[in-house]
C-alpha cells in the first residue's frame, strides 16, 4: 500500500513540475507577443523566466529546450 501511495505522489509531483514549466513558457510567450494571458488561468507563481526576477529562473538554453519540446 505504501508503495502505491508513494508512486501516486511521485506521479503527481512529476505532473506538477511539468505544468509549472509549461506555464512559465506560456506566460513568457504571452508577454512577448502582447497576448492577454488572463484567459489561460495561469498560476501567478509560474510567470518568471527572467533571472533578474528570481534566482531559480530558466536559462536561455532551458527556455529554448522547453519551446522545442512543445
mmCIF file as Biopython writes it, N, C-alpha, C and O atoms, coordinates in Angstrom:
data_model
#
loop_
_atom_site.group_PDB
_atom_site.id
_atom_site.type_symbol
_atom_site.label_atom_id
_atom_site.label_alt_id
_atom_site.label_comp_id
_atom_site.label_asym_id
_atom_site.label_entity_id
_atom_site.label_seq_id
_atom_site.pdbx_PDB_ins_code
_atom_site.Cartn_x
_atom_site.Cartn_y
_atom_site.Cartn_z
_atom_site.occupancy
_atom_site.B_iso_or_equiv
_atom_site.auth_seq_id
_atom_site.auth_asym_id
_atom_site.pdbx_PDB_model_num
ATOM 1   N N  . UNK A ? 1  ? 0.822  -1.204 0.000   1.0 0.0 1  A 1 
ATOM 2   C CA . UNK A ? 1  ? 0.000  0.000  0.000   1.0 0.0 1  A 1 
ATOM 3   C C  . UNK A ? 1  ? 0.863  1.264  0.000   1.0 0.0 1  A 1 
ATOM 4   O O  . UNK A ? 1  ? 0.585  2.215  -0.730  1.0 0.0 1  A 1 
ATOM 5   N N  . UNK A ? 2  ? 1.925  1.263  0.836   1.0 0.0 2  A 1 
ATOM 6   C CA . UNK A ? 2  ? 2.800  2.433  0.903   1.0 0.0 2  A 1 
ATOM 7   C C  . UNK A ? 2  ? 3.455  2.707  -0.447  1.0 0.0 2  A 1 
ATOM 8   O O  . UNK A ? 2  ? 3.620  3.860  -0.845  1.0 0.0 2  A 1 
ATOM 9   N N  . UNK A ? 3  ? 3.825  1.636  -1.147  1.0 0.0 3  A 1 
ATOM 10  C CA . UNK A ? 3  ? 4.462  1.803  -2.453  1.0 0.0 3  A 1 
ATOM 11  C C  . UNK A ? 3  ? 3.497  2.440  -3.456  1.0 0.0 3  A 1 
ATOM 12  O O  . UNK A ? 3  ? 3.897  3.288  -4.254  1.0 0.0 3  A 1 
ATOM 13  N N  . UNK A ? 4  ? 2.217  2.027  -3.414  1.0 0.0 4  A 1 
ATOM 14  C CA . UNK A ? 4  ? 1.227  2.610  -4.324  1.0 0.0 4  A 1 
ATOM 15  C C  . UNK A ? 4  ? 1.020  4.096  -4.038  1.0 0.0 4  A 1 
ATOM 16  O O  . UNK A ? 4  ? 0.923  4.904  -4.961  1.0 0.0 4  A 1 
ATOM 17  N N  . UNK A ? 5  ? 0.954  4.449  -2.761  1.0 0.0 5  A 1 
ATOM 18  C CA . UNK A ? 5  ? 0.789  5.849  -2.383  1.0 0.0 5  A 1 
ATOM 19  C C  . UNK A ? 5  ? 2.018  6.646  -2.805  1.0 0.0 5  A 1 
ATOM 20  O O  . UNK A ? 5  ? 1.896  7.752  -3.331  1.0 0.0 5  A 1 
ATOM 21  N N  . UNK A ? 6  ? 3.190  6.088  -2.575  1.0 0.0 6  A 1 
ATOM 22  C CA . UNK A ? 6  ? 4.432  6.764  -2.956  1.0 0.0 6  A 1 
ATOM 23  C C  . UNK A ? 6  ? 4.508  6.967  -4.467  1.0 0.0 6  A 1 
ATOM 24  O O  . UNK A ? 6  ? 4.905  8.035  -4.934  1.0 0.0 6  A 1 
ATOM 25  N N  . UNK A ? 7  ? 4.129  5.947  -5.225  1.0 0.0 7  A 1 
ATOM 26  C CA . UNK A ? 7  ? 4.135  6.060  -6.689  1.0 0.0 7  A 1 
ATOM 27  C C  . UNK A ? 7  ? 3.140  7.113  -7.171  1.0 0.0 7  A 1 
ATOM 28  O O  . UNK A ? 7  ? 3.426  7.867  -8.102  1.0 0.0 7  A 1 
ATOM 29  N N  . UNK A ? 8  ? 1.962  7.159  -6.528  1.0 0.0 8  A 1 
ATOM 30  C CA . UNK A ? 8  ? 0.950  8.148  -6.908  1.0 0.0 8  A 1 
ATOM 31  C C  . UNK A ? 8  ? 1.443  9.562  -6.619  1.0 0.0 8  A 1 
ATOM 32  O O  . UNK A ? 8  ? 1.272  10.461 -7.443  1.0 0.0 8  A 1 
ATOM 33  N N  . UNK A ? 9  ? 2.050  9.761  -5.456  1.0 0.0 9  A 1 
ATOM 34  C CA . UNK A ? 9  ? 2.575  11.089 -5.113  1.0 0.0 9  A 1 
ATOM 35  C C  . UNK A ? 9  ? 3.715  11.489 -6.044  1.0 0.0 9  A 1 
ATOM 36  O O  . UNK A ? 9  ? 3.829  12.652 -6.430  1.0 0.0 9  A 1 
ATOM 37  N N  . UNK A ? 10 ? 4.545  10.536 -6.396  1.0 0.0 10 A 1 
ATOM 38  C CA . UNK A ? 10 ? 5.649  10.815 -7.321  1.0 0.0 10 A 1 
ATOM 39  C C  . UNK A ? 10 ? 5.111  11.241 -8.688  1.0 0.0 10 A 1 
ATOM 40  O O  . UNK A ? 10 ? 5.619  12.181 -9.299  1.0 0.0 10 A 1 
ATOM 41  N N  . UNK A ? 11 ? 4.088  10.546 -9.154  1.0 0.0 11 A 1 
ATOM 42  C CA . UNK A ? 11 ? 3.475  10.885 -10.440 1.0 0.0 11 A 1 
ATOM 43  C C  . UNK A ? 11 ? 2.857  12.279 -10.398 1.0 0.0 11 A 1 
ATOM 44  O O  . UNK A ? 11 ? 3.020  13.059 -11.336 1.0 0.0 11 A 1 
ATOM 45  N N  . UNK A ? 12 ? 2.151  12.594 -9.318  1.0 0.0 12 A 1 
ATOM 46  C CA . UNK A ? 12 ? 1.548  13.922 -9.183  1.0 0.0 12 A 1 
ATOM 47  C C  . UNK A ? 12 ? 2.606  15.014 -9.151  1.0 0.0 12 A 1 
ATOM 48  O O  . UNK A ? 12 ? 2.433  16.067 -9.765  1.0 0.0 12 A 1 
ATOM 49  N N  . UNK A ? 13 ? 3.698  14.768 -8.440  1.0 0.0 13 A 1 
ATOM 50  C CA . UNK A ? 13 ? 4.769  15.756 -8.379  1.0 0.0 13 A 1 
ATOM 51  C C  . UNK A ? 13 ? 5.394  15.961 -9.754  1.0 0.0 13 A 1 
ATOM 52  O O  . UNK A ? 13 ? 5.703  17.091 -10.132 1.0 0.0 13 A 1 
ATOM 53  N N  . UNK A ? 14 ? 5.579  14.894 -10.491 1.0 0.0 14 A 1 
ATOM 54  C CA . UNK A ? 14 ? 6.142  14.978 -11.839 1.0 0.0 14 A 1 
ATOM 55  C C  . UNK A ? 14 ? 5.241  15.815 -12.744 1.0 0.0 14 A 1 
ATOM 56  O O  . UNK A ? 14 ? 5.723  16.664 -13.493 1.0 0.0 14 A 1 
ATOM 57  N N  . UNK A ? 15 ? 3.927  15.570 -12.671 1.0 0.0 15 A 1 
ATOM 58  C CA . UNK A ? 15 ? 2.980  16.336 -13.475 1.0 0.0 15 A 1 
ATOM 59  C C  . UNK A ? 15 ? 2.971  17.804 -13.070 1.0 0.0 15 A 1 
ATOM 60  O O  . UNK A ? 15 ? 2.881  18.685 -13.926 1.0 0.0 15 A 1 
ATOM 61  N N  . UNK A ? 16 ? 3.063  18.069 -11.780 1.0 0.0 16 A 1 
ATOM 62  C CA . UNK A ? 16 ? 3.072  19.438 -11.274 1.0 0.0 16 A 1 
ATOM 63  C C  . UNK A ? 16 ? 4.285  20.199 -11.801 1.0 0.0 16 A 1 
ATOM 64  O O  . UNK A ? 16 ? 4.160  21.354 -12.207 1.0 0.0 16 A 1 
ATOM 65  N N  . UNK A ? 17 ? 5.456  19.564 -11.800 1.0 0.0 17 A 1 
ATOM 66  C CA . UNK A ? 17 ? 6.662  20.223 -12.306 1.0 0.0 17 A 1 
ATOM 67  C C  . UNK A ? 17 ? 6.534  20.545 -13.788 1.0 0.0 17 A 1 
ATOM 68  O O  . UNK A ? 17 ? 6.947  21.618 -14.229 1.0 0.0 17 A 1 
ATOM 69  N N  . UNK A ? 18 ? 5.966  19.627 -14.558 1.0 0.0 18 A 1 
ATOM 70  C CA . UNK A ? 18 ? 5.773  19.888 -15.989 1.0 0.0 18 A 1 
ATOM 71  C C  . UNK A ? 18 ? 4.780  21.022 -16.208 1.0 0.0 18 A 1 
ATOM 72  O O  . UNK A ? 18 ? 4.969  21.849 -17.100 1.0 0.0 18 A 1 
ATOM 73  N N  . UNK A ? 19 ? 3.718  21.067 -15.395 1.0 0.0 19 A 1 
ATOM 74  C CA . UNK A ? 19 ? 2.739  22.154 -15.520 1.0 0.0 19 A 1 
ATOM 75  C C  . UNK A ? 19 ? 3.392  23.501 -15.258 1.0 0.0 19 A 1 
ATOM 76  O O  . UNK A ? 19 ? 3.123  24.474 -15.963 1.0 0.0 19 A 1 
ATOM 77  N N  . UNK A ? 20 ? 4.255  23.561 -14.237 1.0 0.0 20 A 1 
ATOM 78  C CA . UNK A ? 20 ? 4.948  24.812 -13.929 1.0 0.0 20 A 1 
ATOM 79  C C  . UNK A ? 20 ? 5.818  25.246 -15.099 1.0 0.0 20 A 1 
ATOM 80  O O  . UNK A ? 20 ? 5.828  26.423 -15.458 1.0 0.0 20 A 1 
ATOM 81  N N  . UNK A ? 21 ? 6.538  24.320 -15.691 1.0 0.0 21 A 1 
ATOM 82  C CA . UNK A ? 21 ? 7.398  24.657 -16.830 1.0 0.0 21 A 1 
ATOM 83  C C  . UNK A ? 21 ? 6.573  25.173 -18.001 1.0 0.0 21 A 1 
ATOM 84  O O  . UNK A ? 21 ? 6.934  26.165 -18.635 1.0 0.0 21 A 1 
ATOM 85  N N  . UNK A ? 22 ? 5.472  24.502 -18.281 1.0 0.0 22 A 1 
ATOM 86  C CA . UNK A ? 22 ? 4.610  24.922 -19.388 1.0 0.0 22 A 1 
ATOM 87  C C  . UNK A ? 22 ? 4.020  26.299 -19.117 1.0 0.0 22 A 1 
ATOM 88  O O  . UNK A ? 22 ? 3.958  27.130 -20.022 1.0 0.0 22 A 1 
ATOM 89  N N  . UNK A ? 23 ? 3.584  26.556 -17.877 1.0 0.0 23 A 1 
ATOM 90  C CA . UNK A ? 23 ? 3.027  27.866 -17.544 1.0 0.0 23 A 1 
ATOM 91  C C  . UNK A ? 23 ? 4.075  28.961 -17.673 1.0 0.0 23 A 1 
ATOM 92  O O  . UNK A ? 23 ? 3.749  30.069 -18.099 1.0 0.0 23 A 1 
ATOM 93  N N  . UNK A ? 24 ? 5.306  28.684 -17.323 1.0 0.0 24 A 1 
ATOM 94  C CA . UNK A ? 24 ? 6.371  29.684 -17.482 1.0 0.0 24 A 1 
ATOM 95  C C  . UNK A ? 24 ? 6.561  30.035 -18.950 1.0 0.0 24 A 1 
ATOM 96  O O  . UNK A ? 24 ? 6.700  31.207 -19.301 1.0 0.0 24 A 1 
ATOM 97  N N  . UNK A ? 25 ? 6.565  29.015 -19.809 1.0 0.0 25 A 1 
ATOM 98  C CA . UNK A ? 25 ? 6.742  29.260 -21.241 1.0 0.0 25 A 1 
ATOM 99  C C  . UNK A ? 25 ? 5.547  30.033 -21.797 1.0 0.0 25 A 1 
ATOM 100 O O  . UNK A ? 25 ? 5.730  30.986 -22.554 1.0 0.0 25 A 1 
ATOM 101 N N  . UNK A ? 26 ? 4.332  29.636 -21.433 1.0 0.0 26 A 1 
ATOM 102 C CA . UNK A ? 26 ? 3.132  30.322 -21.933 1.0 0.0 26 A 1 
ATOM 103 C C  . UNK A ? 26 ? 3.115  31.778 -21.465 1.0 0.0 26 A 1 
ATOM 104 O O  . UNK A ? 26 ? 2.813  32.676 -22.251 1.0 0.0 26 A 1 
ATOM 105 N N  . UNK A ? 27 ? 3.435  32.015 -20.196 1.0 0.0 27 A 1 
ATOM 106 C CA . UNK A ? 27 ? 3.489  33.392 -19.696 1.0 0.0 27 A 1 
ATOM 107 C C  . UNK A ? 27 ? 4.521  34.211 -20.460 1.0 0.0 27 A 1 
ATOM 108 O O  . UNK A ? 27 ? 4.263  35.356 -20.829 1.0 0.0 27 A 1 
ATOM 109 N N  . UNK A ? 28 ? 5.671  33.631 -20.694 1.0 0.0 28 A 1 
ATOM 110 C CA . UNK A ? 28 ? 6.738  34.318 -21.424 1.0 0.0 28 A 1 
ATOM 111 C C  . UNK A ? 28 ? 6.269  34.668 -22.839 1.0 0.0 28 A 1 
ATOM 112 O O  . UNK A ? 28 ? 6.441  35.799 -23.291 1.0 0.0 28 A 1 
ATOM 113 N N  . UNK A ? 29 ? 5.681  33.701 -23.528 1.0 0.0 29 A 1 
ATOM 114 C CA . UNK A ? 29 ? 5.225  33.936 -24.897 1.0 0.0 29 A 1 
ATOM 115 C C  . UNK A ? 29 ? 4.103  34.967 -24.942 1.0 0.0 29 A 1 
ATOM 116 O O  . UNK A ? 29 ? 4.053  35.787 -25.859 1.0 0.0 29 A 1 
ATOM 117 N N  . UNK A ? 30 ? 3.204  34.935 -23.963 1.0 0.0 30 A 1 
ATOM 118 C CA . UNK A ? 30 ? 2.129  35.936 -23.908 1.0 0.0 30 A 1 
ATOM 119 C C  . UNK A ? 30 ? 2.701  37.334 -23.713 1.0 0.0 30 A 1 
ATOM 120 O O  . UNK A ? 30 ? 2.270  38.280 -24.372 1.0 0.0 30 A 1 
ATOM 121 N N  . UNK A ? 31 ? 3.665  37.467 -22.815 1.0 0.0 31 A 1 
ATOM 122 C CA . UNK A ? 31 ? 4.266  38.780 -22.567 1.0 0.0 31 A 1 
ATOM 123 C C  . UNK A ? 31 ? 4.999  39.301 -23.799 1.0 0.0 31 A 1 
ATOM 124 O O  . UNK A ? 31 ? 4.910  40.487 -24.117 1.0 0.0 31 A 1 
ATOM 125 N N  . UNK A ? 32 ? 5.715  38.434 -24.486 1.0 0.0 32 A 1 
ATOM 126 C CA . UNK A ? 32 ? 6.492  38.851 -25.659 1.0 0.0 32 A 1 
ATOM 127 C C  . UNK A ? 32 ? 5.614  39.169 -26.864 1.0 0.0 32 A 1 
ATOM 128 O O  . UNK A ? 32 ? 6.013  39.938 -27.739 1.0 0.0 32 A 1 
ATOM 129 N N  . UNK A ? 33 ? 4.409  38.575 -26.911 1.0 0.0 33 A 1 
ATOM 130 C CA . UNK A ? 33 ? 3.531  38.758 -28.062 1.0 0.0 33 A 1 
ATOM 131 C C  . UNK A ? 33 ? 2.278  39.559 -27.738 1.0 0.0 33 A 1 
ATOM 132 O O  . UNK A ? 33 ? 1.326  39.572 -28.519 1.0 0.0 33 A 1 
ATOM 133 N N  . UNK A ? 34 ? 2.275  40.236 -26.574 1.0 0.0 34 A 1 
ATOM 134 C CA . UNK A ? 34 ? 1.144  41.072 -26.153 1.0 0.0 34 A 1 
ATOM 135 C C  . UNK A ? 34 ? -0.190 40.330 -26.209 1.0 0.0 34 A 1 
ATOM 136 O O  . UNK A ? 34 ? -1.177 40.850 -26.729 1.0 0.0 34 A 1 
ATOM 137 N N  . UNK A ? 35 ? -0.209 39.112 -25.670 1.0 0.0 35 A 1 
ATOM 138 C CA . UNK A ? 35 ? -1.419 38.297 -25.621 1.0 0.0 35 A 1 
ATOM 139 C C  . UNK A ? 35 ? -1.994 38.393 -24.214 1.0 0.0 35 A 1 
ATOM 140 O O  . UNK A ? 35 ? -1.259 38.342 -23.228 1.0 0.0 35 A 1 
ATOM 141 N N  . UNK A ? 36 ? -3.316 38.533 -24.129 1.0 0.0 36 A 1 
ATOM 142 C CA . UNK A ? 36 ? -3.977 38.585 -22.823 1.0 0.0 36 A 1 
ATOM 143 C C  . UNK A ? 36 ? -3.951 37.197 -22.204 1.0 0.0 36 A 1 
ATOM 144 O O  . UNK A ? 36 ? -4.669 36.301 -22.646 1.0 0.0 36 A 1 
ATOM 145 N N  . UNK A ? 37 ? -3.127 37.021 -21.187 1.0 0.0 37 A 1 
ATOM 146 C CA . UNK A ? 37 ? -2.958 35.699 -20.588 1.0 0.0 37 A 1 
ATOM 147 C C  . UNK A ? 37 ? -4.004 35.390 -19.524 1.0 0.0 37 A 1 
ATOM 148 O O  . UNK A ? 37 ? -3.991 34.291 -18.968 1.0 0.0 37 A 1 
ATOM 149 N N  . UNK A ? 38 ? -4.903 36.308 -19.223 1.0 0.0 38 A 1 
ATOM 150 C CA . UNK A ? 38 ? -5.916 36.071 -18.196 1.0 0.0 38 A 1 
ATOM 151 C C  . UNK A ? 38 ? -6.872 34.938 -18.589 1.0 0.0 38 A 1 
ATOM 152 O O  . UNK A ? 38 ? -7.438 34.283 -17.714 1.0 0.0 38 A 1 
ATOM 153 N N  . UNK A ? 39 ? -7.054 34.705 -19.874 1.0 0.0 39 A 1 
ATOM 154 C CA . UNK A ? 39 ? -7.972 33.653 -20.318 1.0 0.0 39 A 1 
ATOM 155 C C  . UNK A ? 39 ? -7.409 32.243 -20.104 1.0 0.0 39 A 1 
ATOM 156 O O  . UNK A ? 39 ? -8.144 31.261 -20.208 1.0 0.0 39 A 1 
ATOM 157 N N  . UNK A ? 40 ? -6.118 32.141 -19.807 1.0 0.0 40 A 1 
ATOM 158 C CA . UNK A ? 40 ? -5.487 30.835 -19.642 1.0 0.0 40 A 1 
ATOM 159 C C  . UNK A ? 40 ? -5.514 30.343 -18.201 1.0 0.0 40 A 1 
ATOM 160 O O  . UNK A ? 40 ? -5.245 29.166 -17.961 1.0 0.0 40 A 1 
ATOM 161 N N  . UNK A ? 41 ? -5.827 31.194 -17.242 1.0 0.0 41 A 1 
ATOM 162 C CA . UNK A ? 41 ? -5.897 30.793 -15.837 1.0 0.0 41 A 1 
ATOM 163 C C  . UNK A ? 41 ? -4.583 30.281 -15.293 1.0 0.0 41 A 1 
ATOM 164 O O  . UNK A ? 41 ? -4.553 29.274 -14.586 1.0 0.0 41 A 1 
ATOM 165 N N  . UNK A ? 42 ? -3.498 30.959 -15.613 1.0 0.0 42 A 1 
ATOM 166 C CA . UNK A ? 42 ? -2.171 30.517 -15.198 1.0 0.0 42 A 1 
ATOM 167 C C  . UNK A ? 42 ? -1.876 30.902 -13.753 1.0 0.0 42 A 1 
ATOM 168 O O  . UNK A ? 42 ? -2.381 31.904 -13.246 1.0 0.0 42 A 1 
ATOM 169 N N  . UNK A ? 43 ? -1.060 30.101 -13.110 1.0 0.0 43 A 1 
ATOM 170 C CA . UNK A ? 43 ? -0.653 30.390 -11.739 1.0 0.0 43 A 1 
ATOM 171 C C  . UNK A ? 43 ? 0.278  31.590 -11.717 1.0 0.0 43 A 1 
ATOM 172 O O  . UNK A ? 43 ? 1.144  31.726 -12.582 1.0 0.0 43 A 1 
ATOM 173 N N  . UNK A ? 44 ? 0.104  32.449 -10.744 1.0 0.0 44 A 1 
ATOM 174 C CA . UNK A ? 44 ? 0.950  33.643 -10.672 1.0 0.0 44 A 1 
ATOM 175 C C  . UNK A ? 44 ? 2.394  33.299 -10.346 1.0 0.0 44 A 1 
ATOM 176 O O  . UNK A ? 44 ? 3.299  34.055 -10.697 1.0 0.0 44 A 1 
ATOM 177 N N  . UNK A ? 45 ? 2.627  32.178 -9.686  1.0 0.0 45 A 1 
ATOM 178 C CA . UNK A ? 45 ? 3.981  31.786 -9.310  1.0 0.0 45 A 1 
ATOM 179 C C  . UNK A ? 45 ? 4.794  31.245 -10.458 1.0 0.0 45 A 1 
ATOM 180 O O  . UNK A ? 45 ? 6.004  31.065 -10.319 1.0 0.0 45 A 1 
ATOM 181 N N  . UNK A ? 46 ? 4.174  30.982 -11.581 1.0 0.0 46 A 1 
ATOM 182 C CA . UNK A ? 46 ? 4.880  30.384 -12.706 1.0 0.0 46 A 1 
ATOM 183 C C  . UNK A ? 46 ? 5.101  31.387 -13.828 1.0 0.0 46 A 1 
ATOM 184 O O  . UNK A ? 46 ? 5.095  31.018 -15.002 1.0 0.0 46 A 1 
ATOM 185 N N  . UNK A ? 47 ? 5.294  32.643 -13.475 1.0 0.0 47 A 1 
ATOM 186 C CA . UNK A ? 47 ? 5.346  33.649 -14.523 1.0 0.0 47 A 1 
ATOM 187 C C  . UNK A ? 47 ? 6.728  34.165 -14.855 1.0 0.0 47 A 1 
ATOM 188 O O  . UNK A ? 47 ? 6.872  34.938 -15.802 1.0 0.0 47 A 1 
ATOM 189 N N  . UNK A ? 48 ? 7.744  33.771 -14.118 1.0 0.0 48 A 1 
ATOM 190 C CA . UNK A ? 48 ? 9.048  34.377 -14.328 1.0 0.0 48 A 1 
ATOM 191 C C  . UNK A ? 48 ? 10.029 33.463 -15.036 1.0 0.0 48 A 1 
ATOM 192 O O  . UNK A ? 48 ? 10.243 32.319 -14.634 1.0 0.0 48 A 1 
ATOM 193 N N  . UNK A ? 49 ? 10.613 33.984 -16.086 1.0 0.0 49 A 1 
ATOM 194 C CA . UNK A ? 49 ? 11.688 33.298 -16.791 1.0 0.0 49 A 1 
ATOM 195 C C  . UNK A ? 49 ? 12.951 34.145 -16.693 1.0 0.0 49 A 1 
ATOM 196 O O  . UNK A ? 49 ? 14.065 33.627 -16.777 1.0 0.0 49 A 1 
ATOM 197 N N  . UNK A ? 50 ? 12.772 35.433 -16.517 1.0 0.0 50 A 1 
ATOM 198 C CA . UNK A ? 50 ? 13.882 36.371 -16.448 1.0 0.0 50 A 1 
ATOM 199 C C  . UNK A ? 50 ? 14.636 36.207 -15.135 1.0 0.0 50 A 1 
ATOM 200 O O  . UNK A ? 50 ? 14.029 36.270 -14.065 1.0 0.0 50 A 1 
ATOM 201 N N  . UNK A ? 51 ? 15.944 35.997 -15.198 1.0 0.0 51 A 1 
ATOM 202 C CA . UNK A ? 51 ? 16.742 35.756 -13.994 1.0 0.0 51 A 1 
ATOM 203 C C  . UNK A ? 51 ? 16.844 36.986 -13.104 1.0 0.0 51 A 1 
ATOM 204 O O  . UNK A ? 51 ? 17.243 36.866 -11.945 1.0 0.0 51 A 1 
ATOM 205 N N  . UNK A ? 52 ? 16.498 38.154 -13.603 1.0 0.0 52 A 1 
ATOM 206 C CA . UNK A ? 52 ? 16.518 39.341 -12.752 1.0 0.0 52 A 1 
ATOM 207 C C  . UNK A ? 52 ? 15.320 39.351 -11.800 1.0 0.0 52 A 1 
ATOM 208 O O  . UNK A ? 52 ? 15.320 40.078 -10.806 1.0 0.0 52 A 1 
ATOM 209 N N  . UNK A ? 53 ? 14.293 38.537 -12.108 1.0 0.0 53 A 1 
ATOM 210 C CA . UNK A ? 53 ? 13.098 38.459 -11.274 1.0 0.0 53 A 1 
ATOM 211 C C  . UNK A ? 53 ? 13.270 37.512 -10.093 1.0 0.0 53 A 1 
ATOM 212 O O  . UNK A ? 53 ? 12.891 37.836 -8.968  1.0 0.0 53 A 1 
ATOM 213 N N  . UNK A ? 54 ? 13.841 36.342 -10.355 1.0 0.0 54 A 1 
ATOM 214 C CA . UNK A ? 54 ? 14.000 35.328 -9.307  1.0 0.0 54 A 1 
ATOM 215 C C  . UNK A ? 54 ? 15.316 34.592 -9.501  1.0 0.0 54 A 1 
ATOM 216 O O  . UNK A ? 54 ? 15.922 34.649 -10.571 1.0 0.0 54 A 1 
ATOM 217 N N  . UNK A ? 55 ? 15.746 33.905 -8.459  1.0 0.0 55 A 1 
ATOM 218 C CA . UNK A ? 55 ? 17.019 33.204 -8.516  1.0 0.0 55 A 1 
ATOM 219 C C  . UNK A ? 55 ? 16.970 31.921 -9.338  1.0 0.0 55 A 1 
ATOM 220 O O  . UNK A ? 55 ? 17.946 31.585 -10.009 1.0 0.0 55 A 1 
ATOM 221 N N  . UNK A ? 56 ? 15.853 31.198 -9.299  1.0 0.0 56 A 1 
ATOM 222 C CA . UNK A ? 56 ? 15.786 29.907 -9.979  1.0 0.0 56 A 1 
ATOM 223 C C  . UNK A ? 56 ? 15.126 30.001 -11.354 1.0 0.0 56 A 1 
ATOM 224 O O  . UNK A ? 56 ? 14.469 29.056 -11.791 1.0 0.0 56 A 1 
ATOM 225 N N  . UNK A ? 57 ? 15.293 31.116 -12.028 1.0 0.0 57 A 1 
ATOM 226 C CA . UNK A ? 57 ? 14.688 31.315 -13.338 1.0 0.0 57 A 1 
ATOM 227 C C  . UNK A ? 57 ? 15.341 30.404 -14.374 1.0 0.0 57 A 1 
ATOM 228 O O  . UNK A ? 57 ? 16.455 29.915 -14.188 1.0 0.0 57 A 1 
ATOM 229 N N  . UNK A ? 58 ? 14.619 30.193 -15.460 1.0 0.0 58 A 1 
ATOM 230 C CA . UNK A ? 58 ? 15.138 29.375 -16.541 1.0 0.0 58 A 1 
ATOM 231 C C  . UNK A ? 58 ? 16.251 30.099 -17.282 1.0 0.0 58 A 1 
ATOM 232 O O  . UNK A ? 58 ? 16.198 31.312 -17.487 1.0 0.0 58 A 1 
ATOM 233 N N  . UNK A ? 59 ? 17.260 29.331 -17.680 1.0 0.0 59 A 1 
ATOM 234 C CA . UNK A ? 59 ? 18.310 29.907 -18.519 1.0 0.0 59 A 1 
ATOM 235 C C  . UNK A ? 59 ? 17.792 29.964 -19.955 1.0 0.0 59 A 1 
ATOM 236 O O  . UNK A ? 59 ? 16.767 29.365 -20.280 1.0 0.0 59 A 1 
ATOM 237 N N  . UNK A ? 60 ? 18.504 30.680 -20.796 1.0 0.0 60 A 1 
ATOM 238 C CA . UNK A ? 60 ? 18.095 30.770 -22.202 1.0 0.0 60 A 1 
ATOM 239 C C  . UNK A ? 60 ? 18.064 29.392 -22.851 1.0 0.0 60 A 1 
ATOM 240 O O  . UNK A ? 60 ? 17.163 29.097 -23.637 1.0 0.0 60 A 1 
ATOM 241 N N  . UNK A ? 61 ? 19.042 28.543 -22.528 1.0 0.0 61 A 1 
ATOM 242 C CA . UNK A ? 61 ? 19.097 27.192 -23.097 1.0 0.0 61 A 1 
ATOM 243 C C  . UNK A ? 61 ? 17.923 26.342 -22.629 1.0 0.0 61 A 1 
ATOM 244 O O  . UNK A ? 61 ? 17.348 25.589 -23.414 1.0 0.0 61 A 1 
ATOM 245 N N  . UNK A ? 62 ? 17.561 26.463 -21.333 1.0 0.0 62 A 1 
ATOM 246 C CA . UNK A ? 62 ? 16.417 25.705 -20.806 1.0 0.0 62 A 1 
ATOM 247 C C  . UNK A ? 62 ? 15.121 26.165 -21.461 1.0 0.0 62 A 1 
ATOM 248 O O  . UNK A ? 62 ? 14.269 25.344 -21.797 1.0 0.0 62 A 1 
ATOM 249 N N  . UNK A ? 63 ? 14.969 27.471 -21.642 1.0 0.0 63 A 1 
ATOM 250 C CA . UNK A ? 63 ? 13.788 28.019 -22.286 1.0 0.0 63 A 1 
ATOM 251 C C  . UNK A ? 63 ? 13.681 27.520 -23.729 1.0 0.0 63 A 1 
ATOM 252 O O  . UNK A ? 63 ? 12.612 27.099 -24.171 1.0 0.0 63 A 1 
ATOM 253 N N  . UNK A ? 64 ? 14.779 27.569 -24.445 1.0 0.0 64 A 1 
ATOM 254 C CA . UNK A ? 64 ? 14.791 27.111 -25.830 1.0 0.0 64 A 1 
ATOM 255 C C  . UNK A ? 64 ? 14.428 25.626 -25.914 1.0 0.0 64 A 1 
ATOM 256 O O  . UNK A ? 64 ? 13.667 25.218 -26.791 1.0 0.0 64 A 1 
ATOM 257 N N  . UNK A ? 65 ? 14.974 24.824 -25.001 1.0 0.0 65 A 1 
ATOM 258 C CA . UNK A ? 65 ? 14.655 23.395 -24.994 1.0 0.0 65 A 1 
ATOM 259 C C  . UNK A ? 65 ? 13.184 23.153 -24.701 1.0 0.0 65 A 1 
ATOM 260 O O  . UNK A ? 65 ? 12.567 22.284 -25.316 1.0 0.0 65 A 1 
ATOM 261 N N  . UNK A ? 66 ? 12.607 23.919 -23.759 1.0 0.0 66 A 1 
ATOM 262 C CA . UNK A ? 66 ? 11.180 23.758 -23.453 1.0 0.0 66 A 1 
ATOM 263 C C  . UNK A ? 66 ? 10.301 24.112 -24.641 1.0 0.0 66 A 1 
ATOM 264 O O  . UNK A ? 66 ? 9.323  23.419 -24.923 1.0 0.0 66 A 1 
ATOM 265 N N  . UNK A ? 67 ? 10.644 25.182 -25.333 1.0 0.0 67 A 1 
ATOM 266 C CA . UNK A ? 67 ? 9.857  25.592 -26.504 1.0 0.0 67 A 1 
ATOM 267 C C  . UNK A ? 67 ? 9.952  24.533 -27.598 1.0 0.0 67 A 1 
ATOM 268 O O  . UNK A ? 67 ? 8.952  24.225 -28.247 1.0 0.0 67 A 1 
ATOM 269 N N  . UNK A ? 68 ? 11.135 23.976 -27.807 1.0 0.0 68 A 1 
ATOM 270 C CA . UNK A ? 68 ? 11.293 22.928 -28.820 1.0 0.0 68 A 1 
ATOM 271 C C  . UNK A ? 68 ? 10.510 21.676 -28.463 1.0 0.0 68 A 1 
ATOM 272 O O  . UNK A ? 68 ? 9.969  21.006 -29.342 1.0 0.0 68 A 1 
ATOM 273 N N  . UNK A ? 69 ? 10.446 21.355 -27.151 1.0 0.0 69 A 1 
ATOM 274 C CA . UNK A ? 69 ? 9.688  20.184 -26.720 1.0 0.0 69 A 1 
ATOM 275 C C  . UNK A ? 69 ? 8.193  20.330 -26.986 1.0 0.0 69 A 1 
ATOM 276 O O  . UNK A ? 69 ? 7.504  19.348 -27.261 1.0 0.0 69 A 1 
ATOM 277 N N  . UNK A ? 70 ? 7.697  21.568 -26.902 1.0 0.0 70 A 1 
ATOM 278 C CA . UNK A ? 70 ? 6.266  21.800 -27.097 1.0 0.0 70 A 1 
ATOM 279 C C  . UNK A ? 70 ? 5.937  21.657 -28.559 1.0 0.0 70 A 1 
ATOM 280 O O  . UNK A ? 70 ? 4.780  21.812 -28.950 1.0 0.0 70 A 1 
#
